[in-house]
Amino acid sequence: MHRRVRTIEWLAWVVALSASVLGNTAIRVIDAASNGEVLVAWRPLINEGSSALLVLVLLPAVLWACDRWPLHADTWRKRLPAYLLASVLWSLLHVLGMVLLRKFAYGLMGEVYDYGNWPRQLVYEYIKDGRTFALIVTIAHTYHWFVRRRQGEASLLDAPDEGPPVEPVDRPERFLIRKLGKEFLVAAADIEWLQASGNYVNLRVRGHDYPLRSTIGGIEARLDPACFARIHRSYIVNLDLIASIEPLDTGDARIHLKDGTVLPCSRSHREAIRGSACAIHPRA
């Protein structure tokens, strides 16, 4: 996923969890006052804050799993048991971290935090954590689907049911782009570069990224090696668009494209780029 989109997503989670902590703390204090209880605000604030903090700590792993193993119509049945098992692990880590934080915070305030009966509390916490986990997974997949739909999504042209294909299926000349319910074709030669992104490969075309469900190695094998070359474990570049190659002291290099884009080139791929007939000599 694009770095800017990921940053916006993180900010949204931080804002949502912070609002939840403040809201739940205020409700707990108001309810205690209404019932005539004496409740200092720091206790519910620590309880709510420790839970939210552990959610943020564990959130990257859940979002990474959603990117790595997305739930599609053809995969959700096979992957659902793994997600259920992950929800149990999520709950155990959440509870353990939460209790440790509360014990530490209560100790600073001169009190002792008692979690109570562990087996019963773990069941109680899993009921809550399981719903939270499911909500995060649902929101992540829905949001990622919405982003992909707005930015467009690429796919390879399928072979026709009858008759020979119009172009080679093993080395496609065009890609099908779906965006906001519309479809159009993009020539392979118009792809500027490709970047691995989780379970997808982003095709960069005229300043836009179109995710393709594939591995970087899988799509590399289907591109014309006379026009495209692997420059990094996560990048493939259109050789015709290279403006210069800047060697680095580490043995790696930077690939400068004609539009000003700079891509990383690892040392293991640098010699292959230099020896390509389409690439130019590195600049001093």
N, C-alpha and C positions, 0 to 999 in steps of 0.2 A: 504494500500500500504506500501511496505517496507520503513523504515525510510531513508535509504540511497538513494533510488529512489526519495523520496519526496524532500530531500535536493537538489539533482541534478536538479529536476524540478524547485524548488524555485530559485536557482542560474541562471537558464536559463531565467526565467521571469525577474529577476533583471537586467541581462545583456541586454536583449532585450529592456526593457523599458528605461534603461539608454542610450543605443545607439540611441533610438528613440528621447529622449529629446535633446541630443547633436546634432543629425542630423537635426532635425526640427529647432532648434535654429540657427544653422549655415546657413540653407537655408533661414530663415527669415531675418537674418542680411545681407546675400549676396543679396537677392532680394531688400531689402531696399536701399542698396548702389547702386545697378544697376539703381534704379528708382530715385536716387538723394534724397532719404529721409534721415532724421536724426533719427537714431534709436539706442538707447543704448542697449547693449546686455543683460542687466539684466532683461528687460521687457519680451522678449520672453522666456528667461531662466526660469523666475518665472512662466509664463503662462504654458509652457510645463511641467516644473517640478512639479507644483501643480497638474496638471492632472494625471501625471504618479504616483505621490505619492498616490493619492486617489485610483488609480487602484490597487496598491499594498496593500493598506489597505483593500479594498473590495475583493481582490482576494481569501483569505482563504475561505470566505463564498461561493463563486462560485465553487471552487474546492471541497469543502465539499459536496455541492449539487450534483455535478457531480458524486462523489463517492456514495452518499446516494441514488440518483435516476438516475442511468445510463440510457442512451437512447439505447435500443436494438430494434431489428426488431419487437418484440412483445409488446414493451412498448412506443415507441416514439410518437405514435399518442395520447395516453392518457396523456403523460407527457408534450407534446409540449406547451399546453396552460399555464401550470405552469411556464415553462421556459420563455414564452413571458411576463407573468406578472412580473416575476423576473427581466427581462431586463428593464422594466419601473422603478421598484424600484431601481435597480442598477443605472440607469441614474439620478434619482432624488437625491440619496445620493451622487453620484459622483459630480453633479453640485453644490449642497449645500456645500459640503466640499471644493471643488475647489474654489468657490467664497470666502468663509471665509478665506482660506489660502492666496488667492491673496490680499484680503483687508488688512490682517495683514502684508504681505510682502511689499505691496506698502506703507503702513503706515510707516514702518520702513525706507523706502527710501524717506519719506517726500512727498509722492504723494497719490492721492485718486484713488482707482480702481472703475470704473463704469461698471457694467455688462450689462447695456442697458435695452432694453425692455424684461422683464422676460418671458411672454407667447411665444413670437416669438423665444427668445433665447433657451427656454426649448425644443421647437420642433426641432430647429437646432441641439441642443446638443444631443437629443435622436437619431436623424439620425446617428450621429457619434457613440454615445455610444452603440446603438443597434448593429451596425456592430462590435464594439469592443467586446461586450458581446458574440455575436455569434461566433466570432473568437476564444475567450478564451474557450468557451464550445466545439467548434469543435476540437481545438488543444488538450484540456484535454482528451476528449473521444478517439481521435485517438491515442494519446500517451499512454493512459492506455490500450487500445486494443493491441497496439504493444508490450507493456511490458508483458501483460498477455500471448500473443501468444509466446513470446520468453521464458518465464519462465514456460509456461504450464498452463492449466486450468483443474480443476477436475470437474467431474459430477457423479451422481449416475447412476448405471445401470438401464435401463428401463426394465419393464416387457415385455416379448415377446408378439407379437400379437396373437400367437397361442400356446397352450400348457402351462404347468406349468413352472414357472421360475426355472433356474438352482439353484439359491440360494434365500434365503428370501429377498424380496424387502423391507420389513419394517425394517430389521436389516442387512444391506449389509455387505458382507464379503470382497468385492472388490470395488474399485473406478476406474472409467475410466478417464485416463489422456490424454489430447490432447496437443501436443507440436509440433510446426512447421509442422503442417499437418500430424503428425503421432499420432497413438493411442496405448496406452499400459495400462495394468491393474496393480493396486497397491493393495496389501492386506491391509485390515483395520488394521491388527496387526502390519504392518510396519509403521503406522502413529505414530510419536513421540509425537506431541502435535498439538493442533488446536488453532487458535487465531482469534477472531472477527476483521474484518477490513471493516468498512462501510457496504456496501451491500453484502459483501462476508465473508467467513470464510477461512482463510489460513490453508491448511493442510501441516504440516512439515514432510517431508519424506526424509530421508538420506541427510539432509542438504539443501534441496530445499523446497521452498514454492509453493504450488499449490492452487490458489484461487478457492473456490467452491461457487456458487451462492446460499446462504442459510443464515439463521440466526444462531447464536450460539445455541440458544435454540432448533431450529428445528433439527439441526444435532445431538445435545446431545441426543434427544429422540430416535434416530435411531442407536446409538452406544451401544455396549454391556457394561452395567454398571459394569460387573465383570472385565473388562479390561480398561475402560476409566472412568474418574471422572472429574466433574467440580471443578476447584480450584479457579476460579475468574470469575467475570462477563464476562471477555473477553477470558478466557483460559480454555481448557480441556486438560488433560494430560493422556498419556498411563501409567497406574499404574506399569506395568512391568519394566519401564525404570527409575523409581524413585530410586535415590541413598540415599537420606536423606531429612529430613524435618527440617528446621532451624526455630524455633520459634522466634518471635520478641517481643520487649517490648510493642508494640502497640496492640498485640493480633493477628496480622497477622502473616504470615510465608513466608519463601522462600523455594521453591521446587528445590532441586538440582538433576539434572538428571545424568545418568551414563556418558554422553559425556561431562559433565561440564556445560551444559546450566542451567541457573537459571531463574525460573519463579515465578511470584508473586502468593501468596495464601491468599485470604481474610479470615478474622476470621470466617465468616459465613460458609465457606467450610472447615475450618481446621479440625474440629472434625470428619467430614465425611471421610476425607482422612486418619486420624489416625485410624479410626475404620474399614477401608477397609482391607480385608484379603490380598490384594496384596501389600499394602503400608507397609513400615518398620517404626520402631519407630524413633521419632525425635532425632537428635543428641543433645548433651548438648551444 
